[in-house]
Amino acid sequence: MKRLGLVMLAVALCMTAARTAMAQGHLRYGVQAGLLMPVSDYNTADKMGFIGGVGATYWLPGTGNIGVRGDVSYSSTAHKSPVTGNTKIIGGMASFVYALMPASAPARLMITGGVGYYNVDLGAGAKESKIGFGGGAAVAFKMGTGSTRLVVATRYTSVSTATKLTFLPITVGLTFGK
């Protein structure tokens, strides 16, 4: 019983410390949509398509320019003639973000790199779920005096399917928060 009490106390102290640390950081969240450009072998099989998603960035306390980002997206591209159908990709990516300018700048350039997990549906029952890697850049423009920003971003992404699936999404979105 004494050990259980000590464990509960340790958990309570960790939760209090974590809440204090989270209170010092900043969370931004938003939505994005845009074009998905197939690259390499994917480009020989499919046309340009669309992508949409949601994401959030937690800016680590005390740094001001280092963050952790999570994204979830859905995309679709149509197969090139004579094949009919389309490729659908749903997945998520966790990334590290480094901002080259301070948050107070009117335009903030950021670079990202991360790892994700994607479910790729090539049509005709061909589905795979695999790990993917990505790296890219974004520019966040302040909109007025509030905290809303217009973000233009791209991230070269490679999914480790049987025929390596590589693509370049070009998105425009809005972010909110601190």
N, C-alpha and C positions, 0 to 999 in steps of 0.2 A: 504494500500500500504506500509505503514511503517513497519507493521508486516511481510509482505512478504520479505522485504529487510533484516530485522533482521534474519528471518529464513534462507534466502539464505546465509547470512554471517556466521551464526552458522554452516550450512552444509559445507561451504567452509573451515572453521577452523577445523572441525572434519575430513574432507577428508585430509587436509594437515597434521594433527597430525597422522592420520592412515598411510599415506604414509611414514612419517618419521619413525614411529615405524616399519613398514614392511621393510624398508631399512636396519634396524639394525639387523633383524632376518635373518635366512638362510632357503632357500627352497631347498629340495632334492626331486627328482622325479625318477620314474623308472618302470620297468616291472618285472614280476615274473611268474614262471610256476612250476608245480610240481605234486605231488600225493595227492589225496584226500582220506583219510581213514575214512570210516563210523565207527561210534562208537555206542554202545548200540543197541537199536532196529533197527536203520538204518543199522547196520552191519548184522543183521539177514536177511534183505531183499535185500541188495545190495552188490556188490563186490567193490573192490578198483577202483578208477577212476582217472581223471585228473582235474587240476584246472589251470587257467591262469588269469592274471589280471594286472592292472596298479595301481599306487598309488603315493602319494606325502606326505612328512612330512615337516611341517613348524616348525623350531626350534625357540622357543620364544627368543626375544632379552634379553640379560642380564642374561640368565640362563645357556646357553651352553649345558644343559642336559635334558631339558623339551621341549617336542614338541607336536604338534597336527597333526594327520595323517588321511588321507582319502584314502580308497581303493575301487576299483570296481573289481569284479571278476565274472568269469563264470566257472562252473564245471559240470561234467557229470559222473555218475556211472551207470553201467549196473545192472539190476535186476538179482538175483540168480535164477537158474533153480528150478522149471519148469516155472516160470513166465518170459515172454519176455518183452523187452523194457528197458527204462532207466529213471533215475532221473536227471533232469537238474535244476541247481540252479544258478540264477543270482542275484547279490545284491551288496550292498555297506556297508561299515562300517566306522564310525568316531571313532578314538581312541586317548587316551592320551598315550604318549610315554615318558619313563624315561630311559635315557642312564646311565649305571653304570660307564662308562669310558669317558674321554674327547674325543673330535672329533679328536685330534691329535694322539690318540692311534692306533697302527697297526690293532688291532681287537677291536671292540666296541660292548659290550653286552648291549642289550636293552630289556625292558619289556613293554608290551602294554596291554591295557584294553579298551574296547569300546562297542558301541551299533550300530546296523545296521538294514537295512531293506532288506528282501530277497523275491524273487519270486521263489517258488518251484513248478516244474512241475513233478509230479510223473508218467505221462503218462496216457493214456486212459481218458483224459479230467479232471483229478484230479489236480487242480492248487490251490495254496494258496499263499498269500503275507502276510508275518508276520515279526514281530520284532525279532531280534536275538542279542545275547550277546556273547562276546568273550574275551579271555585273552591269552597271549602267550609271547614268547620270540624270539629274533633274534640276530644274530651275523653278524656284517658288517666288512668285511676284506678290507683293502686298497689294491688297485691294482696299483702298480707303484707310480710315483710321482704326478699324476693327482688327480682329485677329484672322479674318478670312484671307486665304492665299489661293491664287491661281497657280497650279503646278503643271508644268510640261515635262514629261519624263520619257525615258526609254531604257530598256535593259535587255542586253543580249542574253538569251536564255537557251540552254541546251538540256534536253530531257533524254536520259539514257535508255531509250526504247531500242528495239531490235534494229531499226533503221534510225540512227540518231536523229532526233527531231530538234531542229534549231530554228528559233524565230526571234524577231525583233518587234516588240510592241511599241507603238508610239502613242502615248496617252495624254489627255488633258483632263485635269480634275480640280476639285475644290477641297481644301482642307480647313478644318476648324479646330479650335482649342487654343491652348497657350503656346 
